[in-house]
Amino acid sequence: MPEETTTVLGIGSDDSVKVWLNGELVHEHWEENGRGAVPDNDRVPVTFKKGMNHLVLKIQNGGGPWGFCCRLLEAEASGK
């Protein structure tokens, strides 16, 4: 990131998901009945630091096909 940026991640997962940003758990959704990977099912506010960031998603599949989607929905530079 060119500068510190506050944003919302739109996340979809088939089935459960955990998300870490720079080593910190920022989101967890456990799905007991299963769900399809629908864009923006989960909306997660996060702040990316200036420079390199590490975003890790772990998908837990309960059965059948699996998938995920993740995108920036809103971004605003913090000016710090």
LOGU-652618 format. One record per atom (N, C-alpha, C): x negated, y, z; residue in one letter. Coordinates in steps of 0.05 Angstrom, whole numbers, plus 5000, padded with zeros to 4 digits. Layout:
BEGIN
XYZA/...
//
This chain:
BEGIN
498349775000M/500050005000M/498250255000M/498950454985P/497350694984P/497450845011P/499650805026E/499850935053E/501850765069E/501950815096E/503850675113E/506650715102E/508150505099T/510750515087T/512850355102T/515050485109T/517250345122T/519250265100T/520150015101T/521849915080T/523749705091T/525449595075V/527249375081V/526649155061V/526048915072L/525748685054L/528448545050L/529048495026G/531448325019G/530448045016G/531447855032I/530547585032I/532847395028I/532447195011G/534346975008G/532846715010G/534046515022S/532646255026S/534546025024S/533545805015D/534945545013D/533045345027D/533245305052D/535345365071D/534445565092D/532845485111S/531945655133S/529345805125S/528846025140V/526446185133V/525346315158V/522646345158K/521246515177K/519346695161K/519046945170V/517447135155V/515447275175V/512947275167W/510847415182W/509747635165W/509247865178L/507848085165L/505448155182L/503048125170N/500548175183N/500348015210N/501147765209G/500947585232G/503147615253G/505047795249E/507247835268E/509847725256E/511247555272L/513747445263L/515847675262L/516847735238V/518747965235V/521547875229V/521947615222H/524547515216H/524647215218H/526947115228E/527446825229E/530446785226E/531146605207H/533946525203H/534046225201H/535246095220W/535545805221W/538345735210W/538445565190E/540945495176E/541445205181E/543445135198E/544044855204E/545644725182E/547244875167N/549044755147N/548044785119N/545744915116G/544644955089G/545845205076G/544245325059R/545245555043R/543545575018R/544645694998G/543045744973G/541345994976G/539346014959A/537646254959A/539046484944A/540346654959V/541846884948V/540247134954V/539547294934P/538047534939P/539347714961P/537647804979D/538548004999D/540547895020D/540747625023N/542347515044N/541547615071N/538947645075D/537847755100D/536448015093D/536848225109R/535548485105R/533848535130R/531348575126V/529448585148V/527848855146V/528149025166P/526549275166P/523649205175P/521749315160V/518849265166V/517349525160V/514849535170T/513049745163T/510449625153T/509749685129F/507149595118F/505049805125F/502649705133K/500549895139K/499149985113K/497650195115K/496150295092K/494050085084K/493750025059G/491849835050G/493049555046G/491349355050M/492149075046M/493948975069M/496048835061N/497948715080N/498248425073N/498948255093H/499347975088H/502247905095H/503747815075L/506547735079L/506747435074L/507747285095V/507946995093V/510746915098V/511846745081L/514546635084L/514346335087L/515746215106K/515945925109K/518845845105K/519245675085I/521945585079I/522245295089I/524445245104Q/525044985114Q/527444875098Q/527044665083N/529144555066N/530544325081N/533144335083G/534744125095G/535343895077G/535043935051G/535643725032G/536243845005G/535943694984G/536443784957G/534343984948G/535044154928P/533144354918P/532544564939P/530444714935W/529744934953W/528945174936W/528845404949G/528045644935G/528145884954G/527046104945F/527046354961F/526846594942F/527546824952C/527047074939C/526447284960C/524747474952C/523947684971C/523247934955C/524348164963R/523748404948R/524048644967R/522748864959L/522949124973L/525649254964L/527249324983L/529849454977L/529649754979L/528349845000E/528150135005E/525250185014E/524050395005A/521350455014A/521150755019A/519850825041E/519451105048E/516651135060E/515051295048A/512351345060A/512651495086A/511151415106S/511451535132S/509851795135S/507951835117G/506452085118G/504352095139G/503751865151K/501751855172K/498951835160K/
//
